[in-house]
Amino acid sequence: MLPGGLVSLKLTVIGTGYLGATHAASMAELGFDVLGVDVDKEKIDALGRGELPIHEPGLPELLRKHTESGRLRFTTSFEEAGAFGDVHFIAVGTPQRAGEHAADMTYVDASVTAIARAATKDSLIVGKSTVPVGSARRLKALAAQEAREGVTIDFAWNPEFLREGYAVEDTLRPDRLVIGSDSATAEPVLREVYAQAISMNTPFISTDFETAELVKVAANAFLATKISFINAFSEVTETVGGDIRTLADAIGLDSRIGRRFLNAGIGFGGGCLPKDIRALQARVSELGLDSTMRFLNEVDEVNLRRRDRTVYVAETLLGNLEGKRVAVLGVAFKPNSDDVRDSPALDVAARLFNSGADVSVYDPAANSNAAKRYPRLNYVDALTDAVNEADLVMMLTEWSEFVRIDPAELAELVAHKVMFDGRNVLDHRTWKDAGWDIVSLGHKSEL
Ligand code: NAD
């Protein structure tokens, strides 16, 4: 039994990146006392001052509100966390291992070990990071082994489904809660933590560790497959003719299929889908199921081929990239985020630069993260600066600012009125009427 009763639960969130910072601030918003823990001192100092080091709509306000109220604090000390928390959420990264497909579990193992050693009271560790199936059972044993004499550590897995750009909304009003555990004690504690969402009839799925871990990677594998499915059809329509948007609209009207995630374009990226489908393949191979998830290899390949195709289209449009001015609008992997991890847009921008193009980049939030990865691109602070005298404008991340561009106004600034719509979101008729050549993936006639 946890001390103090369920209502006064104190929470820690270990790992304060995109997931952890959002979770910590959202839990404070729900009324809990929360301590965010990270090994990155600079990040912890910034968060402690109420400054958010990432771009996430709605999160700066929550962070400021609760650092000021004192309900949300940050530390690098596991000792402090171990003395404070009744529930410890693990939200550290699980990136792709260098040179391999498998997930790097170093950070999860280190954080579970550290908090289990530091806990001075009975507590519950709740994994939220995305991990290979089988990890929770192993980590539970690890925590029990590392716990202090007389301290009991319970364990649960609670995968996270938030979308960057909507992270606060998704955390406060999730579309489902999934809890994996093998004890009778973990679930009531988590029902208390998530009481507000449960009171709004959020489905609460209580299951075993393996199912909980697999729900997350299955969801991501499905979404990635859906995107690559329509992008594979793009390859067909680019060859034979046809309109990929109409195709997606038409099949999307079938309620068994649905229109979402059927947007043909330069493909998926980010810190989740690409590495999660690779880690899943690696894990099932490890389990001896070599061919089971082989289709995900194709999903990955189709996705990466979209980047090749985009570079090819740019070369075709410009004849030769050498010295040509290319304006890249958007380098975040998706709009409303500053995340450039495995961003197809940034990858394309860098490849055009490496082929001799003079690339100007404008992203409303991701310029500085992109500059850390590819410092040699020319980053500018305004859309108008990026497109100035451009031979080709490439809209690669569909920020609403770009979707709303007035083609007539833009025409005044560029050297040549050629637009590449990398996300198939612009109204081609309007652009053509304004005198532009507009090209997107999935269309033969326009190339
Ligand atoms: P991130 O890189 O933004 O944050 C990870 C944080 O963990 C960093 O701040 C890092 O300093 C910290 N950290 C590393 N080792 C630590 C340790 N031993 N102790 C304490 N802190 C440590 O990553 P993220 O995007 O927040 O992802 C975290 C996990 O959540 C991953 O498993 C990811 O797959 C999963 N996830 C992410 C999202 C998303 O949209 N970003 C959504 C769902 C699930």
Boltz pocket constraint, residues with backbone or C-beta under 6 A from the ligand:
constraints:
  - pocket:
      binder: B
      contacts: [[A, 14], [A, 15], [A, 16], [A, 17], [A, 18], [A, 19], [A, 20], [A, 37], [A, 38], [A, 39], [A, 40], [A, 43], [A, 91], [A, 92], [A, 93], [A, 94], [A, 106], [A, 107], [A, 108], [A, 110], [A, 111], [A, 128], [A, 129], [A, 130], [A, 131], [A, 160], [A, 161], [A, 162], [A, 163], [A, 164], [A, 271], [A, 272]]
      max_distance: 6.0
